[in-house]
Amino acid sequence: MTVSRMQRERLIAYAVLALGIALIVVAHWPGRLDPDSMATINQLRSGFIGDHRAAVLTWIWQQGYLAVDAGPGVLLLLQTAGLGAGCYLVLRSTYRRVAAAALAVAILFAPPTFGFVALVGRDMWFVAPCLLAVGIAVALARSRPDTRAGALSWLALAGAAALGALAVASRLNGAAAVAPVMVALAAVGLMLLARGRRAPRGARTRPLLAASLIGLAATVVAVAGTLAATAAIRTHHEYPEVYTQLWDLGYLTGKYDVRFIPELPRGMQPAQTIAEVERRWRPITSLYMRWDDRYRVVPDAYTATAAEQLAHAWRTAIREHPLAYLEGRFELWTRQLGIGHTPVYSMVVANAANPFGLDGPRFPALSDAAVGYASFWATGERLRGGLVHHAWPYLLVCIAGLVLLLPRFPPQVRLMGVLGAAGVGMQLGLFFLAPSVQWRYELLTVYAAILLALVSGALAVRARRDRPRRAPEARQQEAAPPA
C-alpha cells in the first residue's frame, strides 16, 4: 500500500504535534498545581462546591473523579492537547500541515506562555477552549465552497459552540472575549446553511448582522446558563465579587480619605476603617483587604447580608464618584498591561504542599529542565524577559490584527481577525472586573497576538511572492525623470 504525499505530510504533522504535547505532559505530570488548583481538588474530593473557582467546571471534574478517579493528570492532558490542536487548526489558515504543527509546538514552548501551559486550573480551561473553537471554525471555513455540510460538520460546529460556553464557565470576566468567537461560529454556521441553500433570507442579505446577533445572543445564554448552573450546584456562596468591590472601595478611601466600607462583622472583613484600609490596600491586589493578620488566612465567609451591604456601598460610591472610580480602574488596567509596572508572572514551580499525594513531578529531571527554562524568562528581581511579560505590545498586535476582518481576505483568514477582537474584548472584562494584576489574565491576548503575528507574516510573504514581476524596461522607464 503506497502512502501519498498528502498522507505522509499529515502523518508527520500529527507526529510533531503529538510529540510536543507529550513532552509537556510528561515533564509536568501530573500537572502543576498552585493553591487555587489545590482548593479545586479539595472541593471535588470533599463535595464542597463554591462559586469562587469556576463552579461548573469543578462540578464536571467532580463527576469524572467520582466515576473513573480522573485526577489532575487527565485535565493536564486534555488542556494541553486542546491548546496544541487549537493553535494548529488556526495556523492551518495560512500554513501547510508540518509548518503549522511545528509552529503550534513552538507557541506552547514560547517564553510568555510556557509557564502556564501545564498549570491545571481555570486559566488554561479558558484559553484552550477559545483557541480550539476558533480553530474548528477555521477548519470548517477551509472546506471546499461547493461542498455541502454533512453531519460531521454540524457536529464539529456544535462542539465548538460548547467549547465557547465552557470558556464562559471558566471565567465570566472573559465573556466579552468569547463573544467574538461565538459570532465567528455563527458566521460559519450561516455559511454552511448557504451552501445547502437553507439559510434564512435575512441571513443571506445581511450575514454579518445576523451572525453578530446570533453570536451575542449565544454569549448571553452562556453567561446566564453559567450563573444559573452555579446557583444550582454550589454548596457554598463565596461571593468572589467582593474582591473587586474591595479594591475599588479601597482606592476611593485613599483618594478622598473617607470611609467607604460599611461596618461589617470583623470575622468577615478585617479592613474597614480608614487606617485599616490604608495599611492593607495595595495598588495591584485586593487580597490583603480580606486576609487577617495571619498571612494568607481568609476570615469567615461573607453572609448574604454582609455581601449585600458591601455591594450597596460599592454601587453608591460609584454613583457618587463615577470619574474617580473610572480613574482607579484605569490605573489598575494600565498596570495590568505592564505600563509602568511588571505584572506578577507565575512560572512553573514544584507543586504546593498538599494532602493528596501529588507533592512532586513524576519525572524530576524533565521537570527541573522545564522549571529552569521558565525561570530564565520569568520576571521579577532578575528580569530577563523584558517586554515578553508586558501585555501592551500583545494588545497592540491584536488591535492591528483586526484588519484581517476586512472582506478582501478569504473566510479562513477573516476568522483570524476574530482572535484580535477576542484579545481586545478580554481587556473589557479586565478593566471593570479584575481584582488584581496578574499575567495569567492576559494569556488569551498573548496567544491571539502570537497567532496573528504568524499568520500576518505568512500573508505578507505570500503577497510579496505573488506580486507580478515587472519587466526591467518598465522599471527603468518609471525611474527615468520626466522630459
C-alpha positions in Angstrom: 0.0 0.0 0.0 1.6 3.3 -1.1 1.3 6.4 1.0 0.6 9.6 -0.9 2.5 12.8 -0.3 -0.6 14.4 1.4 -0.9 11.4 3.8 2.8 11.5 4.6 2.6 15.2 5.3 -0.4 14.7 7.5 1.3 11.9 9.5 4.5 14.0 10.0 2.4 17.0 11.2 0.4 14.9 13.6 3.6 13.3 14.9 5.3 16.6 15.5 2.2 18.0 17.3 1.8 14.8 19.4 5.5 14.8 20.4 5.4 18.4 21.6 2.2 17.8 23.6 3.6 14.6 25.1 6.8 16.2 26.1 5.0 18.9 28.0 2.6 16.4 29.6 5.4 14.1 30.7 7.6 16.9 32.0 4.8 18.2 34.2 2.9 15.1 35.1 0.5 15.1 37.0 0.3 18.8 36.3 1.4 22.0 38.0 -0.8 22.7 41.0 -0.9 26.1 42.6 -3.0 26.9 45.7 -6.1 27.5 43.5 -5.7 24.1 41.9 -5.4 22.5 45.3 -8.5 24.3 46.5 -10.4 22.9 43.4 -9.1 19.4 44.1 -10.2 19.7 47.7 -13.7 20.7 46.5 -14.2 17.8 44.2 -13.0 15.3 46.8 -14.9 16.8 49.7 -18.1 17.6 47.9 -17.8 21.3 48.8 -18.6 23.3 45.6 -18.1 27.1 45.9 -18.6 29.7 43.3 -15.1 31.3 43.5 -13.3 29.0 41.2 -15.4 28.0 38.1 -18.0 26.0 40.0 -19.5 24.5 36.8 -16.1 23.1 35.7 -15.3 21.9 39.2 -18.6 20.0 39.3 -17.9 18.4 35.9 -14.5 17.4 37.1 -16.1 16.0 40.2 -18.3 13.7 38.2 -15.2 12.4 36.3 -13.4 12.0 39.6 -16.2 10.0 41.2 -16.8 7.9 38.1 -13.3 7.0 36.9 -11.0 8.7 39.5 -9.9 11.3 37.0 -7.1 13.2 38.6 -5.2 16.4 37.5 -3.2 14.4 35.0 -6.3 13.8 32.9 -7.0 17.6 32.9 -3.4 18.3 32.1 -3.6 16.0 29.0 -6.9 17.5 27.9 -6.0 21.1 28.2 -2.6 20.7 26.6 -4.0 18.7 23.7 -6.8 21.2 23.2 -4.4 24.1 23.3 -2.0 22.5 20.8 -4.8 21.4 18.5 -6.4 24.8 18.6 -3.1 26.5 17.6 -2.5 24.0 14.9 -6.0 24.4 13.3 -5.8 28.2 13.5 -2.3 28.2 11.8 -3.7 26.0 9.0 -5.5 29.0 7.7 -2.2 30.1 6.1 0.4 27.4 6.7 0.9 23.8 5.4 0.5 21.0 7.8 4.0 20.3 9.0 4.8 24.1 9.4 1.6 24.6 11.3 2.3 21.7 13.6 5.9 22.9 14.3 4.8 26.5 14.9 2.0 25.3 17.2 4.5 23.4 19.4 6.8 26.4 19.3 3.9 28.5 20.7 3.5 26.1 23.6 7.1 26.5 24.4 7.3 30.3 23.9 8.6 32.3 26.8 5.4 34.2 27.6 3.2 31.1 27.5 5.2 28.1 28.7 4.9 28.8 32.4 1.2 28.3 32.4 0.7 25.6 29.8 0.8 22.9 32.5 -1.0 24.8 35.3 -4.2 22.8 36.0 -6.9 25.4 36.5 -9.4 27.7 35.0 -6.8 30.0 33.3 -6.0 27.2 30.8 -9.6 26.0 30.9 -10.5 29.4 29.4 -7.8 29.8 26.8 -7.7 26.3 25.4 -11.5 26.1 24.5 -11.4 29.6 23.0 -8.5 28.7 20.6 -9.9 25.3 19.8 -13.3 26.8 19.0 -11.7 29.3 16.6 -9.6 26.5 15.1 -12.7 24.4 14.4 -14.3 27.5 12.7 -11.1 27.9 10.5 -11.2 24.3 9.6 -14.8 24.4 8.5 -14.2 27.6 6.6 -11.3 26.0 4.7 -13.6 23.3 3.3 -14.4 23.5 -0.4 -17.1 26.2 -1.1 -19.1 23.8 -3.3 -19.2 21.1 -0.6 -22.4 20.8 1.4 -22.1 20.5 5.2 -22.6 16.9 6.4 -23.5 15.7 9.9 -19.8 15.8 10.9 -19.5 19.5 10.1 -22.6 20.3 12.1 -21.3 18.2 15.0 -18.0 20.0 14.9 -19.7 23.4 14.9 -21.9 22.3 17.9 -18.8 21.1 19.7 -17.1 24.5 19.1 -20.2 26.3 20.5 -20.0 24.1 23.6 -16.3 25.0 23.9 -17.3 28.7 23.9 -19.8 28.1 26.6 -17.1 26.1 28.5 -14.8 29.1 28.3 -17.5 31.4 29.7 -18.0 29.0 32.6 -14.3 29.1 33.2 -14.0 32.8 33.5 -17.1 35.1 33.5 -15.0 38.2 33.1 -13.9 36.8 29.8 -17.4 36.8 28.3 -16.5 39.9 26.2 -13.6 37.9 24.7 -15.8 34.9 24.0 -18.5 37.0 22.2 -16.4 37.4 19.0 -15.7 33.7 19.0 -19.4 33.0 19.2 -20.0 35.5 16.3 -17.4 33.7 14.2 -19.1 30.3 14.9 -22.5 31.8 13.9 -20.9 33.2 10.7 -19.6 29.7 9.8 -23.0 28.2 10.6 -24.7 30.6 8.2 -22.0 29.9 5.6 -22.8 26.1 5.9 -26.5 26.8 5.6 -25.9 29.0 2.5 -24.1 26.1 0.8 -27.1 24.0 1.2 -29.4 26.8 0.2 -31.1 26.6 3.6 -30.0 30.0 5.0 -32.9 32.4 6.0 -33.4 35.3 3.7 -32.3 37.9 6.2 -29.1 35.9 6.8 -28.4 35.8 3.1 -28.8 39.6 2.6 -27.2 40.7 5.9 -24.9 37.8 7.0 -22.7 40.0 9.2 -25.6 41.4 11.2 -27.2 38.0 11.5 -24.0 36.4 12.7 -23.4 39.2 15.2 -26.9 38.9 16.7 -26.7 35.2 16.9 -23.2 35.2 18.4 -24.1 37.8 21.0 -27.3 36.0 21.9 -25.3 32.8 22.4 -22.9 34.6 24.7 -25.7 36.0 26.8 -27.2 32.5 27.0 -23.8 31.1 28.1 -23.4 33.7 30.8 -27.0 33.2 32.0 -26.6 29.4 31.9 -23.4 29.6 33.9 -24.9 31.8 36.6 -28.0 29.5 36.8 -25.9 26.3 36.9 -23.6 27.8 39.5 -26.5 28.7 41.7 -28.0 25.2 41.3 -24.8 23.2 42.1 -22.9 25.2 44.6 -23.0 24.2 48.2 -21.4 27.4 49.4 -21.7 31.0 48.2 -18.2 32.6 48.5 -19.1 36.0 46.9 -16.0 36.3 44.7 -17.2 39.8 43.6 -16.2 41.3 46.9 -12.6 41.3 45.9 -13.2 43.7 43.1 -15.5 45.8 45.2 -12.9 46.0 48.0 -10.3 47.1 45.5 -12.5 49.9 44.3 -13.6 51.0 47.7 -10.0 50.9 49.0 -8.9 53.1 46.1 -11.7 55.7 46.8 -10.9 55.6 50.5 -7.3 56.5 49.9 -8.3 59.2 47.4 -10.8 61.0 49.5 -9.7 60.0 53.0 -13.3 59.0 53.6 -14.6 55.6 54.9 -16.5 53.8 52.1 -16.6 50.2 53.5 -19.6 49.7 55.8 -19.4 48.4 59.3 -19.3 44.6 58.9 -18.6 41.7 61.3 -14.8 41.7 62.0 -14.7 38.0 61.4 -15.7 38.6 57.8 -14.0 41.8 56.9 -10.8 42.8 58.8 -10.1 46.1 56.9 -12.9 48.6 57.3 -11.7 51.9 58.9 -9.6 54.5 57.0 -6.5 53.5 58.9 -7.0 49.8 58.3 -7.7 50.3 54.6 -4.6 52.5 54.2 -2.5 49.8 55.9 -3.8 46.9 53.9 -4.8 48.2 50.5 -2.4 47.6 47.6 -2.5 49.2 44.1 -2.1 45.8 42.4 -4.2 43.4 44.5 -7.2 43.4 46.9 -6.2 40.2 48.6 -4.7 41.9 51.6 -8.1 43.5 52.2 -9.6 40.1 53.1 -6.7 38.4 54.8 -6.5 38.8 58.5 -3.3 39.4 60.5 -2.1 35.9 59.9 -0.5 35.7 56.4 -3.0 34.5 53.7 -5.6 33.3 56.1 -9.1 34.3 54.8 -11.6 35.2 57.5 -15.0 33.7 57.8 -17.0 33.7 54.6 -19.4 36.6 53.9 -23.1 36.1 54.7 -25.7 37.2 52.1 -26.5 40.2 54.3 -22.8 41.3 54.6 -22.2 40.8 50.9 -25.3 42.9 50.0 -24.1 45.7 52.4 -20.8 45.8 50.7 -22.3 45.7 47.2 -24.7 48.5 48.1 -21.8 50.6 49.4 -19.9 49.9 46.2 -22.7 50.9 44.0 -23.3 54.0 46.0 -19.6 55.0 45.8 -19.6 54.6 42.0 -22.7 56.7 41.6 -21.3 59.5 43.8 -17.8 59.4 42.3 -18.0 57.9 38.8 -15.0 59.7 37.4 -12.8 58.7 40.4 -14.0 55.1 40.0 -13.0 55.1 36.3 -9.7 56.7 37.2 -8.9 53.9 39.7 -10.0 51.2 37.2 -7.8 52.8 34.5 -4.8 52.8 36.9 -5.3 49.2 37.7 -5.7 48.3 34.0 -2.6 50.1 32.9 -0.6 48.2 35.5 -2.2 45.0 34.2 -1.0 45.9 30.7 2.5 46.4 32.1 2.6 50.2 31.6 4.9 51.4 34.4 4.6 48.1 36.2 5.6 44.4 35.7 2.7 42.1 36.3 3.1 39.1 38.5 4.3 36.2 36.4 3.7 32.7 37.9 6.1 30.3 36.3 6.2 26.5 36.7 7.3 25.5 40.2 7.1 22.5 42.3 3.6 21.6 43.4 2.4 23.2 46.6 2.3 21.1 49.7 -0.9 19.1 49.7 -2.6 16.0 51.3 -3.5 14.4 48.0 -0.2 12.6 47.3 0.6 15.0 44.5 3.7 16.5 46.0 6.1 16.3 43.1 6.6 15.6 39.4 6.7 12.1 38.2 9.9 12.7 36.2 12.1 15.1 38.2 14.9 15.6 35.6 12.4 16.7 32.9 10.6 18.8 35.5 13.8 20.6 36.6 14.6 21.4 33.0 11.1 22.8 32.5 11.4 24.9 35.6 14.8 26.2 34.6 13.6 27.2 31.2 10.6 29.0 32.6 12.7 30.6 35.3 15.1 32.0 32.6 12.3 34.1 31.2 10.5 34.9 34.4 10.1 38.5 35.5 10.9 39.7 39.0 14.2 40.7 40.6 16.2 39.1 37.8 14.3 40.4 34.9 15.2 38.5 31.7 12.1 38.6 29.6 11.7 42.4 29.4 8.6 43.2 27.2 8.0 39.4 26.9 5.9 39.6 30.0 4.2 43.0 29.4 0.8 42.8 27.8 0.5 46.1 26.0 2.6 45.0 22.9 0.4 42.0 22.5 -2.7 44.2 22.8 -1.4 46.4 20.0 -0.8 43.3 17.8 -4.5 42.3 18.5 -5.7 45.7 17.6 -3.7 45.7 14.4 -4.9 42.2 13.7 -8.5 43.5 13.3 -7.6 44.4 9.8 -7.9 40.7 8.9 -11.7 41.1 9.3 -11.8 43.1 6.1 -13.7 41.4 3.2 -10.7 41.2 0.9 -9.3 38.2 2.8 -10.6 34.7 2.4 -13.0 33.4 5.0 -10.5 31.3 7.0 -8.2 34.4 7.3 -11.0 36.7 8.3 -11.8 34.3 11.1 -8.3 35.0 12.4 -9.3 38.6 12.9 -11.7 37.2 15.5 -8.7 36.4 17.7 -7.8 40.1 17.6 -11.3 41.0 18.7 -11.2 38.4 21.4 -7.8 39.8 22.7 -9.3 43.3 22.7 -12.5 42.1 24.3 -10.6 40.5 27.1 -9.5 43.9 28.2 -13.1 45.0 28.8 -13.6 42.4 31.5 -10.2 43.2 33.0 -10.9 46.9 33.1 -14.2 46.6 35.1 -13.9 43.2 36.9 -10.2 42.5 37.7 -9.5 42.5 41.4 -5.7 42.5 40.9 -2.8 42.5 38.4 -1.9 39.1 37.1 -0.1 38.0 33.9 -2.3 34.9 33.7 -5.3 37.1 32.9 -3.6 38.1 29.7 -3.0 34.7 28.3 -5.7 34.8 25.7 -4.5 38.1 24.4 -0.9 36.8 24.3 -1.9 33.6 22.3 -4.1 35.7 20.0 -1.2 38.1 19.3 1.3 35.4 18.6 -1.0 33.6 16.2 -2.0 36.9 14.5 1.7 37.8 14.0 2.5 34.4 12.5 -0.5 34.5 10.1 0.1 38.1 9.1 3.7 37.3 8.4 2.8 34.4 6.2 0.3 36.6 4.3 2.9 39.3 3.8 5.4 36.8 2.5 2.8 35.3 0.2 1.7 38.7 -1.1 5.3 39.7 -1.9 6.0 36.3 -3.6 2.8 36.5 -5.7 3.4 40.1 -6.7 3.9 40.1 -10.5 7.4 41.0 -11.6 7.6 43.9 -14.0 9.9 43.9 -16.9 13.3 45.7 -16.5 12.4 48.1 -19.2 9.2 49.2 -17.4 11.2 49.7 -14.1 13.8 51.8 -15.9 11.1 53.9 -17.7 9.3 54.6 -14.3 12.6 55.6 -12.8 13.6 58.0 -15.6 12.9 61.7 -14.9 10.1 63.3 -16.9 11.1 65.1 -20.1 
